[in-house]
């Protein structure tokens, strides 16, 4: 986020753990997905949403 980039976290891998999504959000992820199939729609939604990051 410091670089002005929007961040999407991913928790669908084997190394994910309970609370991982919260940790990613606290670290700066704007949203978190659990399945790669969600990525396209999340990118589209973020592209339409132009609030300050």
MMTF fields as JSON, N, C-alpha, C and O atoms, coordinates in Angstrom:
{
  "mmtfVersion": "1.0.0",
  "mmtfProducer": "UNKNOWN",
  "numBonds": 211,
  "numAtoms": 212,
  "numGroups": 53,
  "numChains": 1,
  "numModels": 1,
  "chainsPerModel": [1],
  "groupsPerChain": [53],
  "chainIdList": ["A"],
  "bondAtomList": [4, 2, 8, 6, 12, 10, 16, 14, 20, 18, 24, 22, 28, 26, 32, 30, 36, 34, 40, 38, 44, 42, 48, 46, 52, 50, 56, 54, 60, 58, 64, 62, 68, 66, 72, 70, 76, 74, 80, 78, 84, 82, 88, 86, 92, 90, 96, 94, 100, 98, 104, 102, 108, 106, 112, 110, 116, 114, 120, 118, 124, 122, 128, 126, 132, 130, 136, 134, 140, 138, 144, 142, 148, 146, 152, 150, 156, 154, 160, 158, 164, 162, 168, 166, 172, 170, 176, 174, 180, 178, 184, 182, 188, 186, 192, 190, 196, 194, 200, 198, 204, 202, 208, 206],
  "bondOrderList": [1, 1, 1, 1, 1, 1, 1, 1, 1, 1, 1, 1, 1, 1, 1, 1, 1, 1, 1, 1, 1, 1, 1, 1, 1, 1, 1, 1, 1, 1, 1, 1, 1, 1, 1, 1, 1, 1, 1, 1, 1, 1, 1, 1, 1, 1, 1, 1, 1, 1, 1, 1],
  "groupList": [{"groupName": "UNK", "atomNameList": ["N", "CA", "C", "O"], "elementList": ["N", "C", "C", "O"], "formalChargeList": [0, 0, 0, 0], "bondAtomList": [1, 0, 2, 1, 3, 2], "bondOrderList": [1, 1, 2], "singleLetterCode": "X", "chemCompType": "L-PEPTIDE LINKING"}],
  "groupTypeList": [0, 0, 0, 0, 0, 0, 0, 0, 0, 0, 0, 0, 0, 0, 0, 0, 0, 0, 0, 0, 0, 0, 0, 0, 0, 0, 0, 0, 0, 0, 0, 0, 0, 0, 0, 0, 0, 0, 0, 0, 0, 0, 0, 0, 0, 0, 0, 0, 0, 0, 0, 0, 0],
  "groupIdList": [1, 2, 3, 4, 5, 6, 7, 8, 9, 10, 11, 12, 13, 14, 15, 16, 17, 18, 19, 20, 21, 22, 23, 24, 25, 26, 27, 28, 29, 30, 31, 32, 33, 34, 35, 36, 37, 38, 39, 40, 41, 42, 43, 44, 45, 46, 47, 48, 49, 50, 51, 52, 53],
  "secStructList": [7, 6, 6, 1, 7, 7, 7, 3, 3, 3, 7, 7, 1, 6, 6, 7, 7, 6, 6, 2, 2, 2, 2, 2, 2, 2, 6, 6, 7, 1, 3, 3, 3, 1, 1, 4, 4, 4, 2, 2, 2, 2, 2, 2, 2, 2, 2, 2, 7, 7, 7, 7, 7],
  "xCoordList": [0.824, 0.0, 0.858, 0.459, 2.012, 2.892, 3.255, 3.454, 3.342, 3.676, 2.459, 2.562, 1.308, 0.106, -0.587, -1.435, -0.236, -0.835, -1.953, -1.895, -2.952, -4.034, -3.625, -3.05, -3.925, -3.455, -4.636, -5.585, -4.557, -5.54, -4.807, -3.841, -5.264, -4.67, -5.276, -6.384, -4.55, -5.019, -4.774, -3.651, -5.827, -5.702, -6.072, -6.386, -6.042, -6.465, -5.38, -5.639, -4.191, -3.087, -2.978, -3.586, -2.206, -2.048, -1.404, -1.619, -0.629, 0.058, -0.836, -0.409, -2.063, -2.98, -3.415, -3.355, -3.846, -4.196, -5.362, -5.638, -6.052, -7.136, -6.608, -5.578, -7.296, -6.865, -5.955, -5.568, -5.606, -4.703, -5.296, -4.589, -6.587, -7.232, -7.156, -6.901, -7.378, -7.274, -5.854, -5.652, -4.873, -3.472, -3.136, -2.432, -3.632, -3.377, -4.047, -3.466, -5.258, -5.956, -5.205, -5.034, -4.763, -3.991, -2.676, -2.168, -2.121, -0.865, -1.075, -0.106, -2.34, -2.595, -3.413, -3.701, -3.795, -4.631, -5.988, -6.607, -6.431, -7.72, -8.875, -9.933, -8.657, -9.621, -8.851, -7.679, -9.509, -8.866, -9.781, -10.987, -9.194, -9.956, -9.433, -8.289, -10.304, -9.892, -9.756, -9.146, -10.321, -10.264, -9.822, -10.249, -8.96, -8.5, -9.664, -9.595, -10.736, -11.904, -12.526, -13.237, -12.273, -12.813, -12.008, -12.495, -10.791, -9.87, -10.406, -10.351, -10.92, -11.381, -12.472, -12.427, -13.445, -14.532, -14.059, -14.564, -13.104, -12.569, -11.791, -11.917, -10.993, -10.258, -11.238, -11.031, -12.292, -13.301, -13.955, -14.145, -14.297, -14.929, -13.979, -14.393, -12.72, -11.754, -11.51, -11.259, -11.582, -11.397, -12.51, -12.286, -13.718, -14.855, -14.883, -15.445, -14.289, -14.308, -13.106, -11.969, -13.324, -12.224, -12.025, -11.565, -12.363, -12.129, -10.631, -9.847, -10.248, -8.835, -8.368, -9.085, -7.166, -6.581, -5.578, -4.961],
  "yCoordList": [-1.197, 0.0, 1.247, 2.266, 1.192, 2.348, 2.767, 3.953, 1.812, 2.093, 2.543, 2.771, 2.673, 3.086, 1.955, 2.199, 0.73, -0.428, -1.011, -0.961, -1.554, -2.228, -3.684, -4.295, -4.228, -5.568, -6.504, -6.172, -7.684, -8.744, -9.901, -10.429, -10.292, -11.429, -12.732, -12.739, -13.84, -15.161, -16.164, -16.302, -16.865, -17.834, -19.25, -20.079, -19.541, -20.849, -21.9, -23.011, -21.595, -22.551, -23.399, -23.089, -24.454, -25.388, -24.731, -25.183, -23.687, -23.044, -22.048, -21.456, -21.865, -20.953, -21.526, -22.738, -20.672, -21.085, -20.238, -19.183, -20.676, -19.858, -18.472, -18.361, -17.446, -16.085, -15.492, -14.328, -16.273, -15.801, -14.603, -13.637, -14.665, -13.549, -12.27, -11.192, -12.393, -11.22, -10.672, -9.458, -11.565, -11.127, -10.407, -9.397, -10.918, -10.262, -8.895, -7.943, -8.798, -7.514, -6.52, -5.361, -6.965, -6.088, -5.663, -4.579, -6.512, -6.187, -5.285, -4.831, -5.018, -4.076, -4.592, -3.829, -5.851, -6.352, -5.661, -5.551, -5.207, -4.52, -5.516, -5.208, -6.685, -7.78, -9.087, -9.108, -10.172, -11.483, -12.486, -12.51, -13.319, -14.37, -15.735, -15.871, -16.755, -18.119, -18.999, -20.066, -18.559, -19.352, -18.463, -17.313, -19.001, -18.225, -17.818, -16.793, -18.61, -18.292, -16.951, -16.348, -16.483, -15.206, -14.005, -12.875, -14.24, -13.144, -12.2, -10.982, -12.743, -11.895, -10.923, -9.74, -11.415, -10.529, -9.51, -8.388, -9.88, -8.938, -7.831, -6.661, -8.19, -7.171, -6.232, -5.019, -6.779, -5.941, -4.996, -3.816, -5.501, -4.662, -3.571, -2.423, -3.905, -2.902, -1.857, -0.692, -2.261, -1.319, -0.286, 0.865, -0.701, 0.218, 1.091, 2.186, 0.62, 1.348, 2.272, 1.804, 3.548, 4.504, 5.309, 6.45, 4.734, 5.436, 5.511, 4.746, 6.444, 6.548, 5.269, 4.666, 4.869, 3.652, 4.042, 3.174],
  "zCoordList": [0.0, 0.0, 0.0, -0.562, 0.608, 0.625, -0.792, -1.057, -1.696, -3.09, -3.89, -5.095, -3.233, -3.925, -4.663, -5.521, -4.341, -4.999, -4.14, -2.911, -4.786, -4.07, -3.89, -4.791, -2.724, -2.371, -2.141, -1.431, -2.761, -2.555, -1.89, -2.441, -0.712, -0.023, -0.518, -1.054, -0.34, -0.767, 0.345, 0.83, 0.747, 1.84, 1.418, 2.272, 0.142, -0.335, -0.403, -0.866, 0.034, -0.056, 1.208, 2.233, 1.121, 2.243, 3.46, 4.585, 3.259, 4.387, 5.138, 6.13, 4.669, 5.347, 6.691, 6.9, 7.588, 8.947, 9.444, 8.872, 10.497, 11.053, 11.438, 12.102, 11.033, 11.327, 10.263, 10.365, 9.241, 8.194, 7.448, 7.161, 7.135, 6.434, 7.262, 6.726, 8.561, 9.437, 9.442, 9.408, 9.485, 9.477, 8.176, 8.19, 7.055, 5.771, 5.702, 5.18, 6.223, 6.257, 7.134, 6.757, 8.291, 9.182, 8.545, 8.832, 7.678, 7.003, 5.793, 5.185, 5.436, 4.358, 3.193, 2.271, 3.199, 2.106, 2.152, 3.21, 1.015, 0.936, 1.032, 1.579, 0.503, 0.584, 0.52, 0.144, 0.886, 0.907, 0.217, 0.46, -0.651, -1.321, -0.89, -0.456, -1.021, -0.684, -1.91, -1.845, -3.035, -4.263, -5.42, -5.522, -6.297, -7.446, -8.335, -9.013, -8.342, -9.167, -8.778, -9.582, -7.57, -7.097, -7.593, -7.555, -8.053, -8.366, -9.439, -9.272, -10.529, -11.633, -11.183, -11.52, -10.43, -9.998, -8.97, -8.94, -8.128, -7.145, -7.85, -7.491, -8.844, -9.606, -10.301, -10.312, -10.875, -11.537, -10.536, -10.83, -9.367, -8.344, -7.873, -7.711, -7.653, -7.21, -8.291, -7.983, -9.545, -10.651, -10.686, -11.062, -10.291, -10.283, -9.043, -9.064, -7.979, -6.718, -6.666, -6.743, -6.54, -6.627, -5.352, -5.405, -4.22, -2.951, -2.686, -3.248, -1.822, -1.466, -0.804, -0.006, -1.143, -0.567, 0.476, 1.093]
}
